[in-house]
Amino acid sequence: MNVNESEVVIRAAFVSDQPLSALGLRTLLSEQAGVDLVGEFTSEDAVVDEIEKLKPDVLILDCYLLSNPSEFIVRKINADNWNLKIFALNQIIDEQHFLSLIDAGVRGYLLTNEPLDMIVEAIRDVASGVFRVSTVLDKFLTNHQPSPQDYLRDLSVREREVLTLIAGGYTNAQIAEKLHISMGTVKNHSKSIYKKLNLHTRVEAVLVALKHGLVEII
């Protein structure tokens, strides 16, 4: 299929230790315009070793992995602060597994019995930053309280530092001096933080930082 030159190409990789599942993912992705399959992995260790070099935008995780719990690889990737969205596929409805991956930081989770066009659409959404789960799984999120890591996972390390200092009462000038960055950079980080967390004022930023343990009331 031809890709329009103006179309954003998604760099995708997947993890699956099941040959049939891997074949299906390979075939599905190879048929999609605007998707470049840059890596196929059969183990979590292989992903950790290669992911920084390949730099995919989205990693598709086949949850029928036998060696380690799926959340192991999700937490490892997010802890290393790679700019990577993780999209999980599973064959069965498993509430505990689903919520563990949500808390670990996946950006999408679909069942494999969904229509193929829906799975492709979800992969594209996740790559662009949109959170997607199968509708049947929504009920598990109703009373689920996300961990602080889950809520703040879209912030970069520097943005967390800036948020912590904002909540600590530092002015933009003081933050710039403390972090050895320009005032303009501080303002850009602040705008990004507010957008990602849907905040509008410094008061809201302070409340978020307190709630999620970035600062403490002395």
N, C-alpha and C positions, 0 to 999 in steps of 0.2 A: 504494500500500500504506500502511496506517495504522501509525504508529510509537507504541509504548507510551511514555507521557510519562516513565516512569522509565528508559527505555532511553537509554544514552549514544549521542549522535549523532556519527558520525565525519565530520569535514570532510575531503573528499578533493579532490584536483586531479590532473590528468594532463598529461603532455607527449607529444605525438606529431605528427610532420609528415606522417604518412600518413593521408589522409582516410578510408580504409576502416577502418584500425585505430582511428582516433579515434571513428568512428561506433560501432564495437563496444564500446569502453570507455564511451562516453557511455550507450549503451543498457544495458549491464551494470550500471553504477553507479546509473542512474536507477530501476532495478527493485528496488533493495535497500533494505529498511526499515532505518532507522538510519544511512543514509549520505547526506550532503549534498554534492553536487557543486558546489564553489565556484569552480573555475577550470579552463579548458582552454587549453593553450599549444601553439604549433607550433614554438617555438625555445627554446634555452637562455637567450638574452638576455631574452626575455619573462618567463621564470620569475624570474630574478634581480631584475627590475624590479618584479614584482608580488607575489611570494610573502610578503613581510613584511606587506603590506597585507591580503592574504586570510587569512593565518594558518591554512592547512590542517593537519590532524593527520598526514596521509599524502600523499606525492606519488608517483604511479604513473608510472614512467619507461618509455616504449616505447623499447627499445634500438635500434630500427631508425631511428636519427637520422642524418642525412647530413652535417650541418655540422661538428660537433665530436664527439670521443670522448665516450661517455656519462659516463665518470668525471669529466670537466670539471665538469659541473653538480653532481655529488655532492660533489666536493671544495669547490667554491665555496659550496654551501649549508652544509656542515658547518663550513667555516672561519668563516663568519659567525655560527655558534653559534645558528642558529634551532632552535627546539624542534619539529623536523619529522622524521618517519620516511620513508625513501625505499624504495620497493618497485619492483624492476625486472622487466620482462617481456621475454623474448627468444624469437625464432622458432627459433633453432638452438643446439646445444650448442657452446659456444666456451669452452674452459678458460681461456685467457688473459684474455678479456673478463670472464668470471665472477669470477676471482680479483682482477682489477684493481678491479672494483666492490666486492667484499667489502672489500678494503683501503681503498678510498675511503670506505666507511662505509654501504653500503646495508644495510637491515635485513631484506630478503627478495629472493629471485631465483627466479622460476618460469618455466618454458617455457610458451609459449602453447598447446601441445597438451594441457595439463592440463585436466581437467574444469572447467567453469565454476564449479561449487560449491566446488571446491578452491581456485580462484583467489580467489573471494570470501572464503572462510574465511581464506586467507593474508593478504589485505588487512586483515581485521579483526584478525588476530593481530599483524601488523606495527604497526598503529596502536596496539595496546595494549602494545607493547614486546617481543613474542615474535619471535624470529628464525626465518625460514622459507625453505627452499630446496627445489627439486624433488629428490626422492629420488635420481634418476639423477646429480645433481651432487655428492652427498655424497662420492663417491670423490675428488674434487678437493681436498676439505678435509682429507683424512686426513693428508697430510704437509705441509700448508701452514702456515707460521708467520705469524700475523697481525702486522702492523706495530704499533708502539706506539700510533699514532693509532687503529688498528682496535680494540685492546683497551681503550683509555681513552676511546673516543668518546662513551660515555654520560655521562661526567662533565662537569659545567658548568665554566666557567672558574674560578669561585670554589672549586668542589670540588677542582680540580687544585691550586689554590693551597694549600688546606688540607692535601691529601695531601702536597704537597712539604714543607710545614712540619712535619707529623707525622714524616715521614721524616728531617727535619733535626734531630729531637730536641726540638722545641718542645713545651711543655706547652699544654693547652687555654687557660690564662690568657694565656700568651705569644702564642698564635695570635690570640686575641681582641684583645689590645692591638695587635699588629702590623697586623692587617687592619681595625682600628677597628670591630669587631662585638662582639656580646654573647657571653658564655660559652654561653648557650643555643643561639645560632645556630651556634657552632662544633660543639657536640654534635650538632645536627641535621645539619650537613654531614657530620660523621664517620659518623653512622649511615647516611646515604645512600650515602656512599662504600663502606662495608663491605658494604652490601646489593648495590650494583651490581657490585662486583668479587668478591663472595663471600669476603670477608675476615672474620677473627674477632679478630685481635690486632694491636697496633701493630707487632710484629715482622714479621707478614705484610705490613703496609702498607709498612714500610721496604724489604722485599725486592722488592715490586712496583715501588716508586718507583725503586729502583736498577736493576732489570732493564730498565725502560722509559726510563731516562735522565732522570728528573725531578730526581735528586740524584746526586752523585758521591762516591765514597770519597776522602777527602783524606789 
